[in-house]
Amino acid sequence: MNNIIKSKFTFWAIILPIFLIAITILIVTLFNEIVYLKKGNNGLWFVELLLTFTWSWLLFGELRTKAIGVKIQNGIITKTNIFGSTSYRFDNFDGFAISQVWSKAGNHEYLYLVKDNEKIIKISEFYHRNYLELKKTIIVDSVDLGEIHYNIIDDVKEIFK
């Protein structure tokens, strides 16, 4: 692992922050409508809660944990998200696990670097154009922990870990 490998984002990973900004504007606009102009409009509260959940899911679930930049060099992997960068040595992980995630957009593979049964780094075929190159580099010196079956409830729980 002497060469440097950096992740490259897909179109969807680039669109995600733009979508987050649009939802933020919509939430602020609706909040202004509800609180300051039409107090007690119960119909808009539901929309506000739905948009707030979507905003939280995008920010804390997708941008923080999945739409991450990855750099691999000399046995060290650096994860960069909107909150900063963290570096790990590969030998600090128990290994990696693979998961298949099905959606309307198709089947996408995720590779998780795991430590003490916790998914520390999530690399996604959906967010990373060079996923296969990253995967090939990671699995060379890592232990295969098998497959993790995707569960949306676990995914939502991990948003706030």
C-alpha positions in Angstrom: 0.0 0.0 0.0 2.7 2.5 -0.9 0.7 4.4 -3.4 -2.1 6.9 -2.5 -5.6 6.1 -3.4 -8.3 8.8 -3.0 -12.0 8.3 -3.4 -13.9 10.0 -6.2 -17.5 11.0 -5.7 -20.4 9.9 -7.9 -23.0 12.4 -9.3 -25.4 11.6 -6.4 -22.8 12.3 -3.7 -22.3 15.8 -5.3 -26.1 16.4 -5.5 -26.7 15.5 -1.9 -25.3 18.7 -0.3 -27.3 20.8 -2.8 -30.5 18.8 -1.8 -29.6 19.4 1.9 -29.4 23.2 1.3 -32.7 23.2 -0.5 -34.4 21.3 2.4 -32.9 23.6 4.9 -34.3 26.6 3.1 -37.7 24.9 2.9 -37.7 24.1 6.6 -36.8 27.7 7.5 -39.5 29.0 5.2 -42.1 26.7 6.7 -41.0 27.4 10.2 -41.4 31.1 9.5 -44.8 30.5 8.1 -46.0 28.4 11.0 -44.6 30.4 14.0 -44.7 34.0 12.8 -47.5 34.2 10.3 -50.1 31.6 10.9 -49.8 30.3 14.5 -51.5 27.0 15.1 -51.6 25.8 11.5 -51.4 22.0 12.3 -51.2 20.9 8.6 -47.8 22.5 8.2 -46.4 21.0 11.4 -46.5 17.5 9.9 -44.6 18.8 6.9 -42.1 20.6 9.1 -41.5 17.4 11.1 -41.1 15.3 8.0 -38.6 17.8 6.5 -36.7 18.1 9.8 -36.3 14.3 9.9 -35.2 14.2 6.3 -32.7 17.0 7.0 -31.3 15.1 10.0 -31.1 11.9 8.0 -29.2 13.6 5.2 -26.8 15.6 7.4 -26.1 13.0 10.1 -26.7 9.8 8.2 -25.6 10.3 4.7 -23.1 13.2 4.7 -21.5 12.3 8.0 -21.2 8.5 7.5 -21.5 7.6 3.9 -20.8 10.5 1.6 -17.2 10.6 2.9 -13.9 11.2 1.3 -11.4 8.4 1.7 -7.6 8.4 1.3 -5.6 5.2 1.7 -1.8 5.5 2.1 0.9 3.3 3.8 -1.5 1.2 5.9 -3.5 4.3 7.0 -7.0 5.2 5.9 -8.3 8.7 6.4 -12.0 9.4 6.5 -13.1 13.0 5.7 -16.7 14.2 6.1 -18.4 17.5 6.7 -17.2 17.5 10.3 -13.5 16.9 9.7 -11.0 14.2 9.1 -10.0 11.1 11.1 -7.2 8.7 10.4 -7.0 5.0 11.3 -4.4 2.3 10.9 -5.7 -0.8 9.1 -4.4 -3.0 11.9 -6.8 -1.2 14.3 -9.8 -2.7 12.6 -11.2 -6.2 13.2 -11.7 -6.4 9.4 -14.3 -5.6 6.8 -17.8 -6.7 6.0 -19.9 -6.3 2.9 -23.5 -5.4 2.6 -25.9 -5.3 -0.4 -28.4 -2.4 -0.2 -31.4 -2.5 -2.5 -33.2 0.7 -3.6 -35.2 2.0 -6.5 -31.9 3.2 -8.0 -30.6 -0.4 -8.0 -28.4 -2.7 -5.9 -25.4 -1.0 -4.3 -22.6 -2.6 -2.4 -21.3 -1.2 0.9 -18.0 -2.1 2.5 -17.7 -1.4 6.2 -14.5 -1.3 8.2 -15.4 -2.8 11.6 -14.0 -2.4 15.1 -15.7 -4.1 18.1 -18.9 -4.8 16.0 -19.2 -1.1 15.1 -19.1 0.2 11.5 -16.4 2.8 11.7 -15.9 3.6 8.0 -18.6 3.0 5.3 -17.5 3.0 1.7 -20.3 2.9 -0.8 -20.6 2.0 -4.5 -23.5 4.5 -4.5 -21.3 7.4 -3.4 -17.8 6.5 -4.7 -17.0 6.2 -8.4 -13.9 4.2 -7.7 -15.5 1.9 -5.2 -13.9 -1.2 -6.7 -10.4 0.2 -6.6 -10.9 1.2 -2.9 -12.4 -2.2 -2.1 -9.5 -4.0 -3.8 -7.0 -2.1 -1.8 -8.8 -2.6 1.5 -9.4 -6.3 1.2 -5.7 -7.1 0.5 -4.6 -6.6 4.1 -7.9 -6.9 6.0 -9.8 -9.8 7.5 -13.1 -10.7 5.7 -15.8 -10.7 8.4 -18.5 -11.8 6.0 -21.7 -10.3 4.9 -23.9 -7.9 7.0 -27.6 -8.0 6.0 -28.9 -4.5 5.5 -31.6 -3.4 7.9 -33.1 0.0 7.5 -33.9 0.2 11.3 -30.2 -0.3 12.1 -29.3 2.3 9.5 -31.5 4.9 11.1 -30.1 4.0 14.6 -26.6 4.6 13.3 -27.4 8.1 12.1 -27.3 9.3 15.7 -24.3 7.3 17.0 
